[in-house]
Amino acid sequence: MDEKAVQKLLEERDGKIAEHLEKIDSQESTIQEQGETIQKLNERLEKLEAGPAPAKGRRFVVSKGADAGEHTDGGAADDGADELAEKLEKMSPEERATLLIKVSQRHPSVVTE
């Protein structure tokens, strides 16, 4: 092999090495970013584990009548959606508000962050 051919092969090799080094550099920054993300997630997980656990199961209010098996809603549980809508329309705004407050107290929605 002559000197020019060897020089050309060395230049090609150096070019490929430079390309691989660029790829490694870009991968290093990605790995570093992922490491920082993992560290943040671990810190967040530790904070969550240190706090109280959320309540298991569903909490709801049981009135004395409901506990005894009595229906205190005037049979509204058996009505369809149309009948319920008619009953709500016939109520005064105060009665409707009172009923909706009672329903929301019996079936609370737990909001967690």
CNS distance restraints for C-alpha pairs under 8 A (distance, minus, plus):
assign (resid   1 and name CA) (resid   5 and name CA) 6.45 0.50 0.50
assign (resid   1 and name CA) (resid   6 and name CA) 6.84 0.50 0.50
assign (resid   2 and name CA) (resid   6 and name CA) 6.47 0.50 0.50
assign (resid   3 and name CA) (resid   7 and name CA) 6.06 0.50 0.50
assign (resid   4 and name CA) (resid   8 and name CA) 6.09 0.50 0.50
assign (resid   5 and name CA) (resid   9 and name CA) 6.24 0.50 0.50
assign (resid   6 and name CA) (resid  10 and name CA) 6.18 0.50 0.50
assign (resid   7 and name CA) (resid  11 and name CA) 6.20 0.50 0.50
assign (resid   8 and name CA) (resid  12 and name CA) 6.24 0.50 0.50
assign (resid   9 and name CA) (resid  13 and name CA) 6.14 0.50 0.50
assign (resid  10 and name CA) (resid  14 and name CA) 6.09 0.50 0.50
assign (resid  11 and name CA) (resid  15 and name CA) 6.08 0.50 0.50
assign (resid  12 and name CA) (resid  16 and name CA) 6.26 0.50 0.50
assign (resid  13 and name CA) (resid  17 and name CA) 6.15 0.50 0.50
assign (resid  14 and name CA) (resid  18 and name CA) 6.12 0.50 0.50
assign (resid  15 and name CA) (resid  19 and name CA) 6.29 0.50 0.50
assign (resid  16 and name CA) (resid  20 and name CA) 6.24 0.50 0.50
assign (resid  17 and name CA) (resid  21 and name CA) 6.14 0.50 0.50
assign (resid  18 and name CA) (resid  22 and name CA) 6.26 0.50 0.50
assign (resid  19 and name CA) (resid  23 and name CA) 6.37 0.50 0.50
assign (resid  20 and name CA) (resid  24 and name CA) 6.17 0.50 0.50
assign (resid  21 and name CA) (resid  25 and name CA) 6.16 0.50 0.50
assign (resid  22 and name CA) (resid  26 and name CA) 6.28 0.50 0.50
assign (resid  23 and name CA) (resid  27 and name CA) 6.13 0.50 0.50
assign (resid  24 and name CA) (resid  28 and name CA) 6.02 0.50 0.50
assign (resid  25 and name CA) (resid  29 and name CA) 6.50 0.50 0.50
assign (resid  26 and name CA) (resid  30 and name CA) 6.42 0.50 0.50
assign (resid  27 and name CA) (resid  31 and name CA) 6.04 0.50 0.50
assign (resid  28 and name CA) (resid  32 and name CA) 6.07 0.50 0.50
assign (resid  29 and name CA) (resid  33 and name CA) 6.16 0.50 0.50
assign (resid  30 and name CA) (resid  34 and name CA) 6.17 0.50 0.50
assign (resid  31 and name CA) (resid  35 and name CA) 6.06 0.50 0.50
assign (resid  32 and name CA) (resid  36 and name CA) 6.30 0.50 0.50
assign (resid  33 and name CA) (resid  37 and name CA) 6.26 0.50 0.50
assign (resid  34 and name CA) (resid  38 and name CA) 6.10 0.50 0.50
assign (resid  35 and name CA) (resid  39 and name CA) 6.14 0.50 0.50
assign (resid  36 and name CA) (resid  40 and name CA) 6.25 0.50 0.50
assign (resid  37 and name CA) (resid  41 and name CA) 6.17 0.50 0.50
assign (resid  38 and name CA) (resid  42 and name CA) 6.09 0.50 0.50
assign (resid  39 and name CA) (resid  43 and name CA) 6.28 0.50 0.50
assign (resid  40 and name CA) (resid  44 and name CA) 6.20 0.50 0.50
assign (resid  41 and name CA) (resid  45 and name CA) 6.04 0.50 0.50
assign (resid  42 and name CA) (resid  46 and name CA) 6.15 0.50 0.50
assign (resid  43 and name CA) (resid  47 and name CA) 6.37 0.50 0.50
assign (resid  44 and name CA) (resid  48 and name CA) 6.30 0.50 0.50
assign (resid  45 and name CA) (resid  49 and name CA) 6.08 0.50 0.50
assign (resid  46 and name CA) (resid  50 and name CA) 6.10 0.50 0.50
assign (resid  47 and name CA) (resid  51 and name CA) 6.48 0.50 0.50
assign (resid  48 and name CA) (resid  52 and name CA) 7.97 0.50 0.50
assign (resid  49 and name CA) (resid  53 and name CA) 7.76 0.50 0.50
assign (resid  59 and name CA) (resid 107 and name CA) 7.99 0.50 0.50
assign (resid  59 and name CA) (resid 108 and name CA) 7.48 0.50 0.50
assign (resid  60 and name CA) (resid 105 and name CA) 7.69 0.50 0.50
assign (resid  60 and name CA) (resid 106 and name CA) 5.58 0.50 0.50
assign (resid  60 and name CA) (resid 107 and name CA) 5.54 0.50 0.50
assign (resid  60 and name CA) (resid 108 and name CA) 6.39 0.50 0.50
assign (resid  61 and name CA) (resid 105 and name CA) 6.81 0.50 0.50
assign (resid  61 and name CA) (resid 106 and name CA) 4.78 0.50 0.50
assign (resid  61 and name CA) (resid 107 and name CA) 7.10 0.50 0.50
assign (resid  62 and name CA) (resid  66 and name CA) 6.15 0.50 0.50
assign (resid  62 and name CA) (resid  67 and name CA) 6.16 0.50 0.50
assign (resid  62 and name CA) (resid 106 and name CA) 6.96 0.50 0.50
assign (resid  63 and name CA) (resid  67 and name CA) 6.05 0.50 0.50
assign (resid  64 and name CA) (resid  68 and name CA) 6.29 0.50 0.50
assign (resid  65 and name CA) (resid  69 and name CA) 6.29 0.50 0.50
assign (resid  65 and name CA) (resid  70 and name CA) 5.02 0.50 0.50
assign (resid  65 and name CA) (resid  71 and name CA) 6.92 0.50 0.50
assign (resid  65 and name CA) (resid  72 and name CA) 6.73 0.50 0.50
assign (resid  66 and name CA) (resid  70 and name CA) 5.21 0.50 0.50
assign (resid  66 and name CA) (resid  71 and name CA) 6.25 0.50 0.50
assign (resid  66 and name CA) (resid  72 and name CA) 7.24 0.50 0.50
assign (resid  71 and name CA) (resid  75 and name CA) 6.41 0.50 0.50
assign (resid  73 and name CA) (resid  77 and name CA) 7.18 0.50 0.50
assign (resid  75 and name CA) (resid  79 and name CA) 6.94 0.50 0.50
assign (resid  76 and name CA) (resid  84 and name CA) 6.88 0.50 0.50
assign (resid  79 and name CA) (resid  83 and name CA) 5.82 0.50 0.50
assign (resid  79 and name CA) (resid  84 and name CA) 6.29 0.50 0.50
assign (resid  80 and name CA) (resid  84 and name CA) 6.29 0.50 0.50
assign (resid  81 and name CA) (resid  85 and name CA) 6.12 0.50 0.50
assign (resid  82 and name CA) (resid  86 and name CA) 6.27 0.50 0.50
assign (resid  83 and name CA) (resid  87 and name CA) 6.26 0.50 0.50
assign (resid  84 and name CA) (resid  88 and name CA) 6.17 0.50 0.50
assign (resid  85 and name CA) (resid  89 and name CA) 6.20 0.50 0.50
assign (resid  86 and name CA) (resid  90 and name CA) 6.36 0.50 0.50
assign (resid  87 and name CA) (resid  91 and name CA) 6.52 0.50 0.50
assign (resid  88 and name CA) (resid  96 and name CA) 6.35 0.50 0.50
assign (resid  91 and name CA) (resid  95 and name CA) 5.79 0.50 0.50
assign (resid  91 and name CA) (resid  96 and name CA) 5.81 0.50 0.50
assign (resid  92 and name CA) (resid  96 and name CA) 6.12 0.50 0.50
assign (resid  93 and name CA) (resid  97 and name CA) 6.05 0.50 0.50
assign (resid  94 and name CA) (resid  98 and name CA) 6.13 0.50 0.50
assign (resid  95 and name CA) (resid  99 and name CA) 6.12 0.50 0.50
assign (resid  96 and name CA) (resid 100 and name CA) 6.13 0.50 0.50
assign (resid  97 and name CA) (resid 101 and name CA) 6.10 0.50 0.50
assign (resid  98 and name CA) (resid 102 and name CA) 6.26 0.50 0.50
assign (resid  99 and name CA) (resid 103 and name CA) 6.21 0.50 0.50
assign (resid 100 and name CA) (resid 104 and name CA) 6.09 0.50 0.50
assign (resid 101 and name CA) (resid 105 and name CA) 6.15 0.50 0.50
assign (resid 102 and name CA) (resid 106 and name CA) 6.25 0.50 0.50
assign (resid 103 and name CA) (resid 107 and name CA) 6.20 0.50 0.50
assign (resid 104 and name CA) (resid 108 and name CA) 5.50 0.50 0.50
